[in-house]
Amino acid sequence: MKEITKKWLEYADNDFYACKVLMKKSDKNLYPNCYYHLHQAVEKYLKAYLAENNIKILKTHDLVNILNETKIKLPKELSGFIDDLNPFYNPIRYPDSFKELKEFYTKRELNNYFKLTRETIKWLHHKLIEIN
């Protein structure tokens, strides 16, 4: 595995871990930050895949566009999840986005997104291993 790929994965794993730490705080005000870190973890795993395959990494945070660049097919349930997770890049940056997504900021929804993120990055990690 290339060094740059390893760096992307290290950063991605740090984001996933940051979400896990924030979730333990049980502070609903931190939920938007959790979703942000979940988004970032998936984004960085996708960018690691691009790096490993010598595909130009777009300077975007749009998970759907990045996934399309990888040319890999996620399982159906995870592909739909990418669409659902995609809007969570902005809420902690822009207050108007926060209001739009507020209904997702429940412990139950966060646990569901955490689980699906874990499955997605695990699946992507296996894809990276298959390359080597």
NORTABEL-V269595 format. One line per field, one symbol per residue. psi: psi as a letter, one per 40 degrees, with the letter a starting at -180 (. if undefined). A space follows every 50 residues. Layout:
psi = ???
This chain:
psi = hiddddddddddddddddddddddefhdeedddddddddddddddddddd ddefhhhigiehddddddddfihiidddddddddddeedddedhdddddd edeegiddddddddddddddddddddddddd.
